[in-house]
Every structure is written in structure tokens, then in C-alpha cells.
Amino acid sequence: MHPSIVLQGASLGRIFLSSLEFGCPLCPKFSSTIEVVIQKHLQNHCANAVQFQDKFICRCNNSCRDGSHFHCPLCSKTIRRKLDMIFHVTGCPKGCDLVPPPVKPESSSPQQTQSVSPPTSSAPEDSLAGLVSVEHSYTLPAPTSEPLQSHSSSSPEQAVTAEAPTTRATRLPPPRVKCPHCFIDIFKKNLVLHIQRKHGGPKDITAAYHLKSVCVDKSRGLYAVQKTACGFSVPVHVQRKTWGPQHVTKCEMQKCQQYHLLAVQTGPSHRLCQHIRSLDYCEVTATEEPLQHNVLEEMLENKFFDESDVAVCKKRQQEAEEAHVPLSVLVELGSQTYICLSINEPELSRFISLGRVMVSYNIKSNALHCHCAKTQISCPHKYISMWHLFQTHRELLLSAPPTTTTSPVDTHSVSHPPTAETERTTAATLPEDVTAPTALTDYYHLPPVYSS
């Protein structure tokens, strides 16, 4: 008998792959060192088996044939689908050789009939038509007293007859329960995960669970911290300066500032937001990249910048050197799609409360984003970020497909004054009845526009 066929009352046994590793006799790819896991796996085999007389036909995953299958206990055939296996064993030609023990007509009492037939559920017979679902397994129709009583007058070939089921057994839907907190109706298997996600509350900041952070300005105690723990989010600036005559502990997020203000008014003023508490586990200090002027000249030649943009970048760099603060710092927090840069901003405002601005560059869409500027509007922080990226990650800007002949990067276009050749070409293409101007001097140079 094949190992996948288990007699009623017996159990599917495990095998020992090594002294510490267990295996399944029907699944060659499954192994575990925990006994509870292997026992649960074997119980699932029996729970999803096909019941035939006093045998349980479990699904076999060995190399008997391609894919998982069932072995017929009467012949050498293998069946892949579970319902096809039920139809096969009910009408297997080899089943005619099995002759049930003779039963006397007078002994066909309800009690004896119940002992011969396998246990059935309390559902009506016509609803399942001989198929009974017990813990997601199928059982064959119970033998009735009529074919057993007529066995004495019938031949052995006609003794064992089984009628094919007329309807399929419907699987019961998974149970549903109500959440004890919000009283919504969900699946029972999702209840624990739902409570953890929706009603578990935020996790406490510990050494094992905290937001990633990096120090961007050591002299002023400025850090860049992840905004959220899940997925990518633009980092936020946090200041914690505990030396000198004035101590400062502040987060630039408005929500965190309101939380701290409420804590001061209600009493426990020592409570801090999760961004500030994560600084206890910060061990990385970012180094400033000294930006070179020759890189700016090269970008001017390649039409990335014009002269006014170059002048703004040089002025910002001089202001940062006079204040002894880093101009541009690369913030690496593990993102593969975004490059974040912390740019110095001397003028404080409502959205820039700590003197630095975070600029993010999307590698896939080749776009810059800054909080101080709207979409497709340029700003000095984007100029400095492009200066930094062109010096450190030049391949990202040069590999982007140019949208115009003058701008090989991003989706913005830079306008340039017309040359003498352009004036002659424009005048030659005008219609005869249109008078061309003597000189195209009414030209207004617009600043470049970057998409974010």
C-alpha cells in the first residue's frame, strides 16, 4: 500500500532527515526542526484527504508524476484533482474484486447500519447527495441496507456498486467575527493582525525599533530623521543642542511642535516626539561635500545653468562658509529610489524653522522636489542640489534623455538669447507681406523651471 494511504485510526508518520531535522513522507521539499510544525503539517494532510471506506487517501507530492496527486487504493492510477479522485474510487474497475462480508437480512437494524457506514454529519442526505464534508475532507456515500440484503442472491460482480454523486459538495465560507474595539465584521483569521495594526497604538522607541537618523550639522546639533518607519518619506530636520549657553530641542514638524506645546501646558513637559527620541540611537555623521566652482562652469557650458543661476549658487556657498555651516549634505537612509540632500537656508520662515531645507531627487522620474517651491518652479535649493548631484552622481543627470537641445536633464527647458544666425533664419522664414524687425532686442530671459 502506498504511504499516502492511511488506515482509519492510524496517523501519518514523520521521517527523520537528520538527528535534529524532521521531514514529511509525502512532501520531499518540506523539512522542519520543530516537532509542532511537522505535526501540524501532517494533520493538514489528513484533514484534506479523501476518505474511502476505512482508508484516508492523502495528497502525495513525491516524484511519482508531475504535480501533486492522489493514489488510488484499488488500482495503480494517480489522480490530480480531489473531486476526480472521489468519482474514480466510486467506480474503479478494480473495486469489483472487493466483496463485502455477508450481512443477514434480519440483522439490518439502524444500529448495525450505522456501525458499517462511516460517520456522517447531521445535514440532510439530499443536500450533499452522498458526499459529506467533515473538516474540509470528502467521504463516500454510506452503504445502505438494500444492496447488502440482496447480496445473497446476486453475483460477486454486482455486489459492490456505488452511485456517483450528482452534486458537488460546497465548501463552507470561512468564519467571521466582530472586532471587540471597532465592532466591524472581519474574517476570524485576520482578527489578531487587525487589532495589532488598528488598535495596537504606536510602538515605543527602543534600540530595536527606532527611526533612522543621521547628523548633518554637528556644530548646531542638527539631524535628519525618517518621517515614518514604513516606506519612504522625505526626512525631517530635528535639532538637539545640549551644550553652550542655550539648549535647544526642537522638531521642524508642526504636528510635533503642537504635541510638545500641549505636553508643556498639561504638565509632563519632558515628553518628546518619536523623531527626537530616535536621536538617542544615532551613530552616523554625514560629511559635507565641498562643491567646486569648475563644476559650475562646466554646467554653464552644458546649458544646465545660466549666469544668474551660477551667481546664486556662489553667493549661497559664500554665506555658508561665513556662517561655518555645511552648504549641502547627502542624507543616506537606505532608499534606492530617492536621493535626499540637506541644503542650508539662512533666512528662517514658517516652513524653514531650523535653517535647513530637505530636497529630494527621484531617480526614476528624474525630478527634484523642494518644500519651499511649487511644482515646476525653480529655487536656489534646487540649483545647489543639481550642483551637488552633477559633482557626485553625474551619470544620473547625463543619462537622462534630453527633452530639448539645450537641457539634457529633467523636464524643464532653459531659454537662451538668440544669436545672429537665429535672427537671419527667423527673418528669412517670415512671409513677404510681414515686415521683420531690424533687431530682435525685445527678449526677456525667464528663469529655468524644474519639475518636482
Secondary structure, 3 states (H helix, E strand, C coil): CCCCEEECCCCCCCEECCCCCEECCCCCCCEECCHHHHHHHHHHHHHCCEEECCEEECCECCCCCCCCEEECCCCCCEECCHHHHHHHHHCCHHHHHCCCCCCCHHHCCHHHHHHHCCCCCCCCHHHHCCCEECCCCEECCCCCHHHHHCCCCCCHHHCCCCCCCCCCCCCCCCCEEECCCCCCEEEHHHHHHHHHHHCCCCCCCCCCCCCCEEEEECCCCEEEECCCCCCCCCCEEEEEECCCCCCEEEECCHHHHHHHHHHHHHCCCCCCCHHHHHHHHCCCECCECCCCHHHHHHHHHCCCCCHHHHHHHHHHHHHHHHHCCCCEEEECCCCCCEEEEEEECCCCCCCCCCCEEEEEEECCCCEEEECCCCCCCCCHHHHHHHHHHHHHCHHHHHCCCCCCCCCCCCCCCCCCCCCHHHHHHHHHCCCCCCCCCCCCCCCCCCCCCCCC
